Amino acid sequence: MMDWRALSQTKQDLIWSEVNKLIKWKPGSRWHHIIPPEPYRVFDISSAMSSKAGHNDVSGVLSDLEASILKNEVMYALDWQHVGYIFSPHQTMPQDEFGEWPVPVFPNGDYYFFFHQDFSWGLLGDPWKLTITVFGEELLEAIDNDPPILFQDK
């Protein structure tokens, strides 16, 4: 059983170095494009972020995404310029007063990245483009087989 464990600064630096190579991301640059490895798909989450979507809607979408995709794995949760974590998403999750994980899936102002521990797949949340990019064949197949509400065609 693994709860959310904060990464040491050394481990976090190593993981960010790997991430920046993997997704060709140059944080802090004027053009901070995310270019994940193939195969990948970009999902527009702006409708869930609109003012019409109340907090409960967002929580429901997050719960659905977490329950349908992030099962039985050990993962890294990275929040740009904040503490990163290693965790097992199928365990009971610690949640804050808003019902969110220590690093939420929804990019609500920060870049939130989730990677399988071997970097074979992940979720990349971009708060400026209001997208979540999903990469890795295994994760894309899981989404196709059991799409969370957020990733279903409207």
C-alpha positions as CSV (number, residue, x, y, z in Angstrom):
1,M,0.0,0.0,0.0
2,M,1.4,3.4,-1.0
3,D,0.0,6.7,0.1
4,W,1.1,9.9,-1.5
5,R,4.8,10.3,-0.6
6,A,6.6,13.6,-1.4
7,L,9.6,13.2,-3.7
8,S,13.0,14.3,-2.4
9,Q,14.4,17.3,-4.3
10,T,17.0,15.1,-5.8
11,K,14.5,12.5,-7.1
12,Q,12.2,15.3,-8.2
13,D,15.0,16.9,-10.2
14,L,15.8,13.6,-11.9
15,I,12.2,13.0,-12.8
16,W,11.7,16.6,-14.2
17,S,14.9,16.1,-16.3
18,E,13.4,12.9,-17.7
19,V,10.0,14.5,-18.3
20,N,11.5,17.5,-20.1
21,K,13.4,15.2,-22.5
22,L,10.3,12.9,-22.9
23,I,7.8,15.6,-23.7
24,K,10.2,18.2,-25.1
25,W,8.9,20.8,-22.7
26,K,10.9,23.8,-21.9
27,P,9.2,25.4,-18.9
28,G,9.8,29.1,-18.5
29,S,10.4,29.7,-22.2
30,R,8.1,31.9,-24.2
31,W,6.9,28.9,-26.2
32,H,6.2,26.1,-23.7
33,H,4.7,23.5,-26.1
34,I,4.2,20.0,-24.8
35,I,5.2,17.4,-27.4
36,P,4.6,14.0,-26.0
37,P,5.8,10.7,-27.6
38,E,3.4,9.0,-30.0
39,P,0.7,7.9,-29.7
40,Y,-1.0,10.7,-28.0
41,R,-4.3,12.6,-28.1
42,V,-5.2,16.1,-26.9
43,F,-8.5,16.5,-25.1
44,D,-10.2,19.9,-24.8
45,I,-11.4,20.4,-21.2
46,S,-12.6,24.0,-21.6
47,S,-16.3,23.0,-21.3
48,A,-15.6,21.5,-17.9
49,M,-13.7,24.6,-16.9
50,S,-16.3,27.1,-18.0
51,S,-18.2,29.1,-15.5
52,K,-21.3,27.0,-16.1
53,A,-19.6,24.0,-14.7
54,G,-20.1,24.2,-10.9
55,H,-17.6,22.8,-8.5
56,N,-19.6,19.5,-8.1
57,D,-19.4,19.0,-11.8
58,V,-15.7,19.3,-11.8
59,S,-15.4,16.9,-8.8
60,G,-17.6,14.4,-10.6
61,V,-15.5,14.5,-13.7
62,L,-12.3,14.1,-11.7
63,S,-13.7,11.2,-9.8
64,D,-14.8,9.5,-13.0
65,L,-11.4,10.1,-14.6
66,E,-9.6,8.8,-11.6
67,A,-11.8,5.7,-11.3
68,S,-11.8,4.7,-14.9
69,I,-8.2,5.2,-15.8
70,L,-5.7,5.4,-13.0
71,K,-6.0,1.9,-11.6
72,N,-3.4,-0.4,-10.0
73,E,-0.4,1.5,-10.9
74,V,2.4,3.4,-9.2
75,M,2.7,6.9,-10.6
76,Y,4.4,10.2,-10.3
77,A,2.2,13.3,-9.8
78,L,4.1,16.5,-10.8
79,D,3.0,20.1,-10.2
80,W,5.3,22.6,-11.9
81,Q,7.4,24.4,-9.3
82,H,5.8,22.6,-6.4
83,V,6.3,19.3,-4.5
84,G,5.9,16.2,-6.6
85,Y,4.7,12.8,-5.3
86,I,4.8,9.1,-6.0
87,F,1.6,7.3,-5.3
88,S,-0.8,4.4,-6.2
89,P,-4.0,5.9,-7.5
90,H,-6.1,2.8,-6.6
91,Q,-5.4,3.4,-2.9
92,T,-7.6,5.7,-0.8
93,M,-6.7,9.2,-1.7
94,P,-5.9,12.0,0.7
95,Q,-8.1,14.9,-0.3
96,D,-8.1,18.6,0.6
97,E,-11.1,20.6,1.6
98,F,-12.1,20.9,-2.1
99,G,-12.1,17.1,-2.5
100,E,-8.9,17.2,-4.6
101,W,-5.8,15.1,-4.5
102,P,-2.5,16.8,-3.4
103,V,-1.9,17.3,-7.2
104,P,-5.2,17.3,-9.0
105,V,-5.7,15.9,-12.5
106,F,-7.5,19.1,-13.6
107,P,-5.0,21.8,-14.6
108,N,-6.6,24.7,-12.7
109,G,-3.8,27.2,-12.9
110,D,-0.7,25.1,-12.9
111,Y,0.8,22.4,-15.1
112,Y,-0.2,19.0,-13.6
113,F,1.5,16.0,-15.1
114,F,0.9,12.3,-14.2
115,F,3.3,9.7,-15.4
116,H,3.4,5.9,-15.0
117,Q,6.6,5.1,-13.0
118,D,8.3,3.8,-16.2
119,F,7.1,6.9,-18.2
120,S,5.3,4.6,-20.7
121,W,2.1,6.7,-20.5
122,G,0.8,9.8,-18.8
123,L,-1.6,12.7,-18.5
124,L,-0.4,16.2,-19.2
125,G,-2.6,19.0,-18.0
126,D,-2.1,22.5,-19.6
127,P,-3.9,25.3,-17.7
128,W,-3.4,27.9,-20.5
129,K,-4.7,25.8,-23.4
130,L,-7.3,24.1,-21.2
131,T,-6.3,20.7,-22.4
132,I,-5.2,17.3,-21.1
133,T,-2.9,15.5,-23.4
134,V,-2.9,11.7,-22.9
135,F,0.0,9.7,-24.3
136,G,0.8,6.0,-24.3
137,E,-0.9,3.2,-26.1
138,E,-2.1,1.4,-22.9
139,L,-3.7,4.6,-21.5
140,L,-5.3,5.5,-24.8
141,E,-6.8,2.0,-25.1
142,A,-8.2,2.3,-21.6
143,I,-9.8,5.6,-22.5
144,D,-11.3,4.2,-25.7
145,N,-12.7,1.1,-23.8
146,D,-14.1,3.1,-20.9
147,P,-14.0,6.8,-21.6
148,P,-14.3,9.1,-18.6
149,I,-17.1,11.8,-19.0
150,L,-14.4,14.4,-19.6
151,F,-13.1,12.7,-22.7
152,Q,-16.4,11.6,-24.3
153,D,-17.5,13.4,-27.4
154,K,-20.3,15.8,-26.6
